[in-house]
Amino acid sequence: MPLNVSLVAAAGEIWSGEASLVVAKTVIGEIGLMAGHEPVLGILSEGEVRITGLDGSKVIAAAHDGFLSMEGDDVTIVAGDAQLIS
């Protein structure tokens, strides 16, 4: 099962799509999310959000403040500010 990922910032949607892995920095450390992960709500720290697509492609964004949540296989990352790095 793929993850359905949505990365948004105050300015609008930054990236959305299916992924096999999402890694983000929270105030208590990095967290990795894969399909089947327990539901989680975390507060983002300034740092990178790394998304691995189903085909192995990498999406990296710089995110500043905000939160992430996972319910089922839906991952939502809401940042005060975020920009794609690659």
HUDANOR-V817659 format. One record per residue. N is the residue number from 0. RES is the residue in three letters. SS is DSSP state (H for helix, E for strand, C for the rest). PHI is phi in degrees with one decimal (999 if undefined). D_FIRST is the distance of its C-alpha to the first C-alpha in Angstrom with 1 decimal. Layout:
{{N,RES,SS,PHI,D_FIRST} {N,RES,SS,PHI,D_FIRST}}
//
This chain:
{{0,MET,C,999,0.0} {1,PRO,C,-81.8,3.8} {2,LEU,E,-85.4,6.7} {3,ASN,E,-100.7,9.4} {4,VAL,E,-112.6,12.5} {5,SER,E,-133.3,16.1} {6,LEU,E,-113.7,19.1} {7,VAL,E,-127.8,22.4} {8,ALA,E,-131.1,26.0} {9,ALA,C,-55.8,29.2} {10,ALA,C,-78.1,29.9} {11,GLY,E,136.7,26.7} {12,GLU,E,-69.8,23.2} {13,ILE,E,-95.8,22.8} {14,TRP,E,-160.7,19.3} {15,SER,E,-149.6,16.2} {16,GLY,E,161.9,13.1} {17,GLU,E,-95.8,9.5} {18,ALA,E,-146.2,9.3} {19,SER,E,-101.4,8.2} {20,LEU,E,-154.1,11.1} {21,VAL,E,-129.2,13.8} {22,VAL,E,-124.0,17.2} {23,ALA,E,-141.3,20.0} {24,LYS,E,-94.5,23.5} {25,THR,E,-112.8,24.6} {26,VAL,C,-65.1,28.0} {27,ILE,C,-110.2,27.4} {28,GLY,E,126.9,25.6} {29,GLU,E,-75.0,22.5} {30,ILE,E,-131.3,19.1} {31,GLY,E,-112.2,15.8} {32,LEU,E,-120.7,12.6} {33,MET,C,-129.0,9.2} {34,ALA,C,-53.7,6.1} {35,GLY,C,88.9,8.2} {36,HIS,C,-63.8,11.3} {37,GLU,C,-60.4,14.2} {38,PRO,C,-56.1,15.5} {39,VAL,E,-149.2,17.8} {40,LEU,E,-133.7,20.5} {41,GLY,E,-136.1,22.3} {42,ILE,E,-96.3,25.3} {43,LEU,E,-72.0,25.0} {44,SER,E,-105.6,27.7} {45,GLU,E,-64.2,29.0} {46,GLY,E,165.2,27.0} {47,GLU,E,-90.7,24.1} {48,VAL,E,-110.6,20.6} {49,ARG,E,-113.1,18.6} {50,ILE,E,-119.6,15.4} {51,THR,E,-105.3,13.8} {52,GLY,E,-70.6,12.4} {53,LEU,C,-61.8,10.0} {54,ASP,C,-91.0,13.4} {55,GLY,C,91.0,14.8} {56,SER,C,-65.0,16.9} {57,LYS,E,-117.0,18.2} {58,VAL,E,-121.3,19.1} {59,ILE,E,-124.8,21.6} {60,ALA,E,-129.2,23.4} {61,ALA,E,-89.5,26.3} {62,ALA,E,-121.2,25.9} {63,HIS,E,-128.0,28.9} {64,ASP,E,61.6,28.7} {65,GLY,E,118.5,26.3} {66,PHE,E,-150.0,23.4} {67,LEU,E,-131.7,19.6} {68,SER,E,-141.7,17.6} {69,MET,E,-136.4,14.1} {70,GLU,E,-137.8,13.6} {71,GLY,C,64.7,10.4} {72,ASP,C,-109.1,7.8} {73,ASP,E,-103.4,10.8} {74,VAL,E,-113.3,13.0} {75,THR,E,-121.3,16.5} {76,ILE,E,-120.6,19.2} {77,VAL,E,-116.8,22.7} {78,ALA,E,-115.2,25.4} {79,GLY,E,-61.6,29.1} {80,ASP,E,-149.8,29.2} {81,ALA,E,-155.3,26.8} {82,GLN,E,-137.7,27.2} {83,LEU,E,-70.2,25.1} {84,ILE,C,-97.5,26.6} {85,SER,C,-157.6,24.6}}
//
